[in-house]
Amino acid sequence: MMLIRSFLVLAFVSSMAAPAVAAADVKKGEALLTRDCSRCHAVGLTGNSPRPDAPAFRTLATRYPIESLEEALGEGIMSGHPDMPELKYDADDVGAIIDYLKSIQPR
Ligand code: HEC
């Protein structure tokens, strides 16, 4: 009995290991971008931006490193952004958004 229980605990703990957390982050980043950006930008792996002048997020890495967005997202300043609502994210959200954006760039 004892043995079975410790096996279950172990299985539970290892299911919470790093990869699962990273996947949750990516999902959260996607949700935030869908909520805040998708009325102008194509957020996912396919589709065109609703606003033709707004770049699809999957193409951002062709312009500059994704990391360079980190500061802008945290400070609430996305410069050169017409009609852009002022959005500011906490460090967790910024991390999730960056993880998501990295996950959709073509390799
Ligand atoms: C109201 C429409 C609108 C919303 C909402 C919006 N954007 Fe944009 N975004 C644009 C347009 C239009 C451009 C192209 C601007 C340009 O090139 O001058 C742009 C450009 C960008 C760029 C490229 C900037 C560059 O210098 O190349 C990034 C990155 C970006 N947006 C991120 C975001 C993120 C992240 C969100 C959500 C948090 C968001 N945008 C929400 C309209 C929007």
Backbone and ligand atoms as CSV (ligand in chain L), in Angstrom:
chain,resi,resn,atom,element,x,y,z
A,1,MET,N,N,0.845,-1.206,0.000
A,1,MET,CA,C,0.000,0.000,0.000
A,1,MET,C,C,0.875,1.250,0.000
A,2,MET,N,N,1.754,1.322,0.960
A,2,MET,CA,C,2.715,2.415,1.068
A,2,MET,C,C,3.456,2.614,-0.259
A,3,LEU,N,N,3.860,1.502,-0.829
A,3,LEU,CA,C,4.657,1.580,-2.043
A,3,LEU,C,C,3.863,2.193,-3.188
A,4,ILE,N,N,2.617,1.781,-3.297
A,4,ILE,CA,C,1.777,2.320,-4.361
A,4,ILE,C,C,1.617,3.827,-4.200
A,5,ARG,N,N,1.436,4.243,-2.951
A,5,ARG,CA,C,1.210,5.666,-2.752
A,5,ARG,C,C,2.439,6.487,-3.146
A,6,SER,N,N,3.594,6.050,-2.760
A,6,SER,CA,C,4.748,6.876,-3.116
A,6,SER,C,C,4.982,6.871,-4.627
A,7,PHE,N,N,4.601,5.796,-5.270
A,7,PHE,CA,C,4.712,5.794,-6.729
A,7,PHE,C,C,3.791,6.869,-7.334
A,8,LEU,N,N,2.585,6.968,-6.815
A,8,LEU,CA,C,1.650,7.962,-7.341
A,8,LEU,C,C,2.159,9.383,-7.129
A,9,VAL,N,N,2.702,9.628,-5.942
A,9,VAL,CA,C,3.246,10.964,-5.662
A,9,VAL,C,C,4.352,11.280,-6.657
A,10,LEU,N,N,5.200,10.300,-6.882
A,10,LEU,CA,C,6.303,10.526,-7.789
A,10,LEU,C,C,5.820,10.842,-9.203
A,11,ALA,N,N,4.807,10.101,-9.637
A,11,ALA,CA,C,4.286,10.325,-10.978
A,11,ALA,C,C,3.701,11.733,-11.081
A,12,PHE,N,N,3.036,12.146,-10.022
A,12,PHE,CA,C,2.433,13.470,-10.025
A,12,PHE,C,C,3.506,14.548,-10.105
A,13,VAL,N,N,4.516,14.433,-9.269
A,13,VAL,CA,C,5.575,15.440,-9.261
A,13,VAL,C,C,6.270,15.511,-10.618
A,14,SER,N,N,6.559,14.364,-11.210
A,14,SER,CA,C,7.298,14.448,-12.462
A,14,SER,C,C,6.418,14.957,-13.599
A,15,SER,N,N,5.093,14.816,-13.467
A,15,SER,CA,C,4.236,15.373,-14.513
A,15,SER,C,C,4.226,16.900,-14.466
A,16,MET,N,N,4.702,17.463,-13.352
A,16,MET,CA,C,4.735,18.917,-13.247
A,16,MET,C,C,6.099,19.494,-13.626
A,17,ALA,N,N,6.933,18.690,-14.191
A,17,ALA,CA,C,8.294,19.137,-14.507
A,17,ALA,C,C,8.287,20.225,-15.589
A,18,ALA,N,N,9.431,20.771,-15.842
A,18,ALA,CA,C,9.598,21.971,-16.657
A,18,ALA,C,C,8.823,22.022,-17.987
A,19,PRO,N,N,8.865,20.986,-18.806
A,19,PRO,CA,C,8.210,21.103,-20.118
A,19,PRO,C,C,6.729,21.456,-20.014
A,20,ALA,N,N,6.020,20.858,-19.031
A,20,ALA,CA,C,4.602,21.143,-18.864
A,20,ALA,C,C,4.395,22.616,-18.524
A,21,VAL,N,N,5.246,23.160,-17.675
A,21,VAL,CA,C,5.134,24.565,-17.295
A,21,VAL,C,C,5.363,25.452,-18.514
A,22,ALA,N,N,6.356,25.125,-19.302
A,22,ALA,CA,C,6.640,25.929,-20.486
A,22,ALA,C,C,5.451,25.922,-21.441
A,23,ALA,N,N,4.825,24.760,-21.611
A,23,ALA,CA,C,3.674,24.676,-22.501
A,23,ALA,C,C,2.535,25.554,-21.989
A,24,ALA,N,N,2.338,25.564,-20.670
A,24,ALA,CA,C,1.290,26.401,-20.090
A,24,ALA,C,C,1.587,27.870,-20.367
A,25,ASP,N,N,2.847,28.261,-20.267
A,25,ASP,CA,C,3.260,29.631,-20.550
A,25,ASP,C,C,2.933,30.039,-21.972
A,26,VAL,N,N,3.257,29.146,-22.897
A,26,VAL,CA,C,3.002,29.437,-24.302
A,26,VAL,C,C,1.508,29.653,-24.530
A,27,LYS,N,N,0.692,28.801,-23.912
A,27,LYS,CA,C,-0.761,28.942,-24.026
A,27,LYS,C,C,-1.235,30.279,-23.465
A,28,LYS,N,N,-0.656,30.658,-22.339
A,28,LYS,CA,C,-1.050,31.914,-21.710
A,28,LYS,C,C,-0.648,33.090,-22.602
A,29,GLY,N,N,0.551,33.015,-23.169
A,29,GLY,CA,C,0.988,34.073,-24.065
A,29,GLY,C,C,0.060,34.206,-25.257
A,30,GLU,N,N,-0.331,33.062,-25.796
A,30,GLU,CA,C,-1.244,33.075,-26.935
A,30,GLU,C,C,-2.577,33.719,-26.545
A,31,ALA,N,N,-3.067,33.371,-25.356
A,31,ALA,CA,C,-4.352,33.924,-24.909
A,31,ALA,C,C,-4.267,35.445,-24.748
A,32,LEU,N,N,-3.173,35.930,-24.184
A,32,LEU,CA,C,-3.020,37.371,-23.987
A,32,LEU,C,C,-2.965,38.107,-25.323
A,33,LEU,N,N,-2.200,37.564,-26.246
A,33,LEU,CA,C,-2.071,38.220,-27.547
A,33,LEU,C,C,-3.385,38.163,-28.319
A,34,THR,N,N,-4.096,37.054,-28.190
A,34,THR,CA,C,-5.390,36.946,-28.857
A,34,THR,C,C,-6.342,37.996,-28.292
A,35,ARG,N,N,-6.327,38.157,-26.980
A,35,ARG,CA,C,-7.220,39.119,-26.345
A,35,ARG,C,C,-6.868,40.560,-26.755
A,36,ASP,N,N,-5.572,40.890,-26.759
A,36,ASP,CA,C,-5.171,42.290,-26.864
A,36,ASP,C,C,-4.724,42.721,-28.256
A,37,CYS,N,N,-4.326,41.815,-29.094
A,37,CYS,CA,C,-3.682,42.209,-30.341
A,37,CYS,C,C,-4.387,41.686,-31.582
A,38,SER,N,N,-5.263,40.672,-31.429
A,38,SER,CA,C,-5.741,39.965,-32.618
A,38,SER,C,C,-6.712,40.781,-33.460
A,39,ARG,N,N,-7.213,41.926,-32.935
A,39,ARG,CA,C,-8.092,42.669,-33.830
A,39,ARG,C,C,-7.301,43.378,-34.918
A,40,CYS,N,N,-5.989,43.464,-34.771
A,40,CYS,CA,C,-5.154,44.040,-35.833
A,40,CYS,C,C,-4.134,43.044,-36.406
A,41,HIS,N,N,-3.574,42.205,-35.535
A,41,HIS,CA,C,-2.484,41.320,-35.957
A,41,HIS,C,C,-2.954,39.884,-36.123
A,42,ALA,N,N,-2.359,39.162,-37.089
A,42,ALA,CA,C,-2.505,37.711,-37.123
A,42,ALA,C,C,-1.633,37.156,-36.004
A,43,VAL,N,N,-2.257,36.481,-35.033
A,43,VAL,CA,C,-1.532,36.003,-33.859
A,43,VAL,C,C,-0.973,34.602,-34.066
A,44,GLY,N,N,-1.667,33.780,-34.832
A,44,GLY,CA,C,-1.326,32.356,-34.927
A,44,GLY,C,C,-0.388,32.008,-36.068
A,45,LEU,N,N,-0.353,30.724,-36.383
A,45,LEU,CA,C,0.575,30.216,-37.391
A,45,LEU,C,C,0.072,30.420,-38.813
A,46,THR,N,N,-1.194,30.752,-38.959
A,46,THR,CA,C,-1.757,30.956,-40.291
A,46,THR,C,C,-2.629,32.209,-40.278
A,47,GLY,N,N,-3.048,32.622,-41.439
A,47,GLY,CA,C,-3.989,33.727,-41.533
A,47,GLY,C,C,-3.301,35.066,-41.730
A,48,ASN,N,N,-4.077,36.029,-42.243
A,48,ASN,CA,C,-3.559,37.366,-42.475
A,48,ASN,C,C,-4.034,38.291,-41.364
A,49,SER,N,N,-3.267,39.363,-41.126
A,49,SER,CA,C,-3.666,40.330,-40.119
A,49,SER,C,C,-4.944,41.031,-40.556
A,50,PRO,N,N,-5.889,41.215,-39.608
A,50,PRO,CA,C,-7.091,41.992,-39.931
A,50,PRO,C,C,-6.737,43.384,-40.438
A,51,ARG,N,N,-5.693,43.970,-39.898
A,51,ARG,CA,C,-5.195,45.233,-40.447
A,51,ARG,C,C,-4.002,44.932,-41.316
A,52,PRO,N,N,-4.124,45.190,-42.598
A,52,PRO,CA,C,-3.068,44.771,-43.522
A,52,PRO,C,C,-1.703,45.383,-43.202
A,53,ASP,N,N,-1.671,46.559,-42.553
A,53,ASP,CA,C,-0.371,47.153,-42.246
A,53,ASP,C,C,0.246,46.619,-40.960
A,54,ALA,N,N,-0.462,45.793,-40.224
A,54,ALA,CA,C,0.091,45.215,-38.998
A,54,ALA,C,C,0.754,43.877,-39.312
A,55,PRO,N,N,2.036,43.710,-38.983
A,55,PRO,CA,C,2.719,42.454,-39.333
A,55,PRO,C,C,2.148,41.258,-38.579
A,56,ALA,N,N,2.049,40.110,-39.272
A,56,ALA,CA,C,1.666,38.866,-38.600
A,56,ALA,C,C,2.748,38.527,-37.581
A,57,PHE,N,N,2.340,38.097,-36.396
A,57,PHE,CA,C,3.330,37.843,-35.345
A,57,PHE,C,C,4.328,36.765,-35.723
A,58,ARG,N,N,3.927,35.817,-36.578
A,58,ARG,CA,C,4.867,34.762,-36.936
A,58,ARG,C,C,6.001,35.276,-37.810
A,59,THR,N,N,5.906,36.535,-38.266
A,59,THR,CA,C,6.990,37.080,-39.100
A,59,THR,C,C,7.897,38.035,-38.319
A,60,LEU,N,N,7.621,38.242,-37.046
A,60,LEU,CA,C,8.367,39.272,-36.313
A,60,LEU,C,C,9.871,39.018,-36.263
A,61,ALA,N,N,10.265,37.750,-36.157
A,61,ALA,CA,C,11.688,37.445,-36.028
A,61,ALA,C,C,12.471,37.806,-37.286
A,62,THR,N,N,11.783,37.993,-38.411
A,62,THR,CA,C,12.501,38.400,-39.612
A,62,THR,C,C,12.879,39.884,-39.518
A,63,ARG,N,N,12.280,40.611,-38.568
A,63,ARG,CA,C,12.582,42.031,-38.430
A,63,ARG,C,C,13.606,42.288,-37.341
A,64,TYR,N,N,13.467,41.596,-36.233
A,64,TYR,CA,C,14.408,41.772,-35.120
A,64,TYR,C,C,14.240,40.624,-34.137
A,65,PRO,N,N,15.223,40.487,-33.220
A,65,PRO,CA,C,15.097,39.392,-32.248
A,65,PRO,C,C,13.861,39.570,-31.379
A,66,ILE,N,N,13.152,38.486,-31.124
A,66,ILE,CA,C,11.933,38.528,-30.314
A,66,ILE,C,C,12.209,39.135,-28.928
A,67,GLU,N,N,13.386,38.838,-28.388
A,67,GLU,CA,C,13.726,39.364,-27.053
A,67,GLU,C,C,13.639,40.876,-26.993
A,68,SER,N,N,13.847,41.528,-28.119
A,68,SER,CA,C,13.861,42.987,-28.084
A,68,SER,C,C,12.482,43.563,-27.771
A,69,LEU,N,N,11.459,42.727,-27.801
A,69,LEU,CA,C,10.116,43.190,-27.454
A,69,LEU,C,C,9.868,43.182,-25.947
A,70,GLU,N,N,10.739,42.481,-25.237
A,70,GLU,CA,C,10.510,42.280,-23.812
A,70,GLU,C,C,10.317,43.602,-23.092
A,71,GLU,N,N,11.226,44.528,-23.322
A,71,GLU,CA,C,11.184,45.793,-22.604
A,71,GLU,C,C,9.934,46.594,-22.971
A,72,ALA,N,N,9.657,46.660,-24.256
A,72,ALA,CA,C,8.492,47.428,-24.704
A,72,ALA,C,C,7.203,46.914,-24.061
A,73,LEU,N,N,7.076,45.589,-23.965
A,73,LEU,CA,C,5.862,45.013,-23.389
A,73,LEU,C,C,5.763,45.305,-21.898
A,74,GLY,N,N,6.900,45.274,-21.207
A,74,GLY,CA,C,6.910,45.507,-19.768
A,74,GLY,C,C,6.711,46.965,-19.409
A,75,GLU,N,N,7.208,47.856,-20.246
A,75,GLU,CA,C,7.117,49.282,-19.951
A,75,GLU,C,C,5.798,49.874,-20.428
A,76,GLY,N,N,5.057,49.121,-21.219
A,76,GLY,CA,C,3.817,49.647,-21.753
A,76,GLY,C,C,4.033,50.603,-22.905
A,77,ILE,N,N,5.197,50.537,-23.539
A,77,ILE,CA,C,5.410,51.403,-24.699
A,77,ILE,C,C,5.698,50.554,-25.922
A,78,MET,N,N,4.800,50.563,-26.851
A,78,MET,CA,C,5.079,49.937,-28.131
A,78,MET,C,C,5.145,51.090,-29.119
A,79,SER,N,N,6.314,51.577,-29.377
A,79,SER,CA,C,6.431,52.801,-30.171
A,79,SER,C,C,6.103,52.547,-31.641
A,80,GLY,N,N,5.777,53.582,-32.341
A,80,GLY,CA,C,5.451,53.466,-33.754
A,80,GLY,C,C,4.194,52.665,-33.980
A,81,HIS,N,N,3.228,52.785,-33.072
A,81,HIS,CA,C,2.043,51.953,-33.113
A,81,HIS,C,C,0.788,52.795,-33.232
A,82,PRO,N,N,0.280,52.944,-34.424
A,82,PRO,CA,C,-0.932,53.747,-34.581
A,82,PRO,C,C,-2.125,53.075,-33.913
A,83,ASP,N,N,-2.926,53.830,-33.239
A,83,ASP,CA,C,-4.157,53.354,-32.573
A,83,ASP,C,C,-3.921,52.269,-31.540
A,84,MET,N,N,-2.696,52.105,-31.125
A,84,MET,CA,C,-2.398,51.011,-30.214
A,84,MET,C,C,-2.837,51.386,-28.808
A,85,PRO,N,N,-3.675,50.550,-28.209
A,85,PRO,CA,C,-4.049,50.840,-26.825
A,85,PRO,C,C,-2.821,50.726,-25.928
A,86,GLU,N,N,-2.787,51.476,-24.838
A,86,GLU,CA,C,-1.634,51.372,-23.955
A,86,GLU,C,C,-1.736,50.110,-23.121
A,87,LEU,N,N,-0.829,49.210,-23.368
A,87,LEU,CA,C,-0.876,47.926,-22.693
A,87,LEU,C,C,0.418,47.731,-21.931
A,88,LYS,N,N,0.263,47.222,-20.742
A,88,LYS,CA,C,1.444,46.986,-19.925
A,88,LYS,C,C,1.281,45.632,-19.265
A,89,TYR,N,N,2.322,44.817,-19.291
A,89,TYR,CA,C,2.219,43.467,-18.757
A,89,TYR,C,C,3.202,43.271,-17.624
A,90,ASP,N,N,2.834,42.424,-16.656
A,90,ASP,CA,C,3.808,42.111,-15.615
A,90,ASP,C,C,4.819,41.090,-16.150
A,91,ALA,N,N,5.870,40.871,-15.359
A,91,ALA,CA,C,6.996,40.065,-15.838
A,91,ALA,C,C,6.566,38.668,-16.286
A,92,ASP,N,N,5.632,38.054,-15.554
A,92,ASP,CA,C,5.151,36.721,-15.918
A,92,ASP,C,C,4.499,36.722,-17.289
A,93,ASP,N,N,3.643,37.724,-17.493
A,93,ASP,CA,C,2.935,37.808,-18.763
A,93,ASP,C,C,3.899,38.083,-19.914
A,94,VAL,N,N,4.862,38.961,-19.670
A,94,VAL,CA,C,5.846,39.248,-20.710
A,94,VAL,C,C,6.582,37.971,-21.083
A,95,GLY,N,N,6.981,37.185,-20.074
A,95,GLY,CA,C,7.677,35.926,-20.333
A,95,GLY,C,C,6.829,34.988,-21.179
A,96,ALA,N,N,5.538,34.910,-20.839
A,96,ALA,CA,C,4.628,34.020,-21.569
A,96,ALA,C,C,4.467,34.483,-23.013
A,97,ILE,N,N,4.353,35.797,-23.196
A,97,ILE,CA,C,4.182,36.338,-24.546
A,97,ILE,C,C,5.427,36.064,-25.386
A,98,ILE,N,N,6.600,36.307,-24.794
A,98,ILE,CA,C,7.851,36.072,-25.523
A,98,ILE,C,C,7.979,34.586,-25.888
A,99,ASP,N,N,7.650,33.701,-24.928
A,99,ASP,CA,C,7.723,32.261,-25.205
A,99,ASP,C,C,6.803,31.889,-26.367
A,100,TYR,N,N,5.600,32.447,-26.351
A,100,TYR,CA,C,4.670,32.138,-27.424
A,100,TYR,C,C,5.199,32.646,-28.766
A,101,LEU,N,N,5.645,33.893,-28.789
A,101,LEU,CA,C,6.130,34.458,-30.051
A,101,LEU,C,C,7.291,33.638,-30.604
A,102,LYS,N,N,8.186,33.200,-29.715
A,102,LYS,CA,C,9.297,32.366,-30.174
A,102,LYS,C,C,8.782,31.063,-30.757
A,103,SER,N,N,7.715,30.519,-30.138
A,103,SER,CA,C,7.243,29.202,-30.562
A,103,SER,C,C,6.621,29.233,-31.958
A,104,ILE,N,N,6.201,30.399,-32.443
A,104,ILE,CA,C,5.558,30.431,-33.762
A,104,ILE,C,C,6.461,30.956,-34.867
A,105,GLN,N,N,7.714,31.313,-34.547
A,105,GLN,CA,C,8.606,31.781,-35.608
A,105,GLN,C,C,9.065,30.579,-36.435
A,106,PRO,N,N,9.147,30.752,-37.739
A,106,PRO,CA,C,9.646,29.648,-38.558
A,106,PRO,C,C,11.098,29.349,-38.188
A,107,ARG,N,N,11.445,28.061,-38.197
A,107,ARG,CA,C,12.836,27.731,-37.871
A,107,ARG,C,C,13.626,27.507,-39.128
L,1,HEC,C1,C,-5.330,48.882,-33.246
L,1,HEC,C2,C,-4.542,47.958,-34.007
L,1,HEC,C3,C,-3.365,47.284,-33.305
L,1,HEC,C4,C,-3.369,46.600,-32.120
L,1,HEC,C5,C,-4.522,46.363,-31.149
L,1,HEC,C6,C,-2.021,46.095,-31.942
L,1,HEC,N1,N,-1.238,46.483,-33.004
L,1,HEC,FE1,FE,0.734,46.054,-33.264
L,1,HEC,N2,N,0.756,47.090,-35.002
L,1,HEC,C7,C,-0.343,47.696,-35.575
L,1,HEC,C8,C,0.051,48.297,-36.842
L,1,HEC,C9,C,-0.867,49.025,-37.791
L,1,HEC,C10,C,1.442,48.042,-36.985
L,1,HEC,C11,C,2.376,48.481,-38.107
L,1,HEC,C12,C,2.935,49.803,-37.658
L,1,HEC,C13,C,4.056,50.281,-38.471
L,1,HEC,O1,O,4.752,49.491,-39.108
L,1,HEC,O2,O,4.278,51.492,-38.410
L,1,HEC,C14,C,1.844,47.285,-35.815
L,1,HEC,C15,C,3.140,46.855,-35.579
L,1,HEC,C16,C,3.521,46.025,-34.537
L,1,HEC,C17,C,4.840,45.499,-34.332
L,1,HEC,C18,C,6.030,45.734,-35.232
L,1,HEC,C19,C,6.631,47.062,-34.886
L,1,HEC,C20,C,7.832,47.336,-35.707
L,1,HEC,O3,O,8.496,48.314,-35.365
L,1,HEC,O4,O,8.127,46.614,-36.666
L,1,HEC,C21,C,4.820,44.746,-33.203
L,1,HEC,C22,C,5.970,43.987,-32.570
L,1,HEC,C23,C,3.474,44.810,-32.690
L,1,HEC,N3,N,2.708,45.585,-33.518
L,1,HEC,C24,C,3.063,44.178,-31.555
L,1,HEC,C25,C,1.781,44.259,-31.040
L,1,HEC,C26,C,1.364,43.579,-29.833
L,1,HEC,C27,C,2.250,42.678,-29.002
L,1,HEC,C28,C,0.052,43.908,-29.649
L,1,HEC,C29,C,-0.865,43.472,-28.506
L,1,HEC,C30,C,-0.316,43.617,-27.185
L,1,HEC,C31,C,-0.349,44.782,-30.732
L,1,HEC,N4,N,0.723,44.968,-31.564
L,1,HEC,C32,C,-1.617,45.319,-30.870
L,1,HEC,C33,C,-1.624,47.736,-35.078
L,1,HEC,C34,C,-2.015,47.194,-33.860
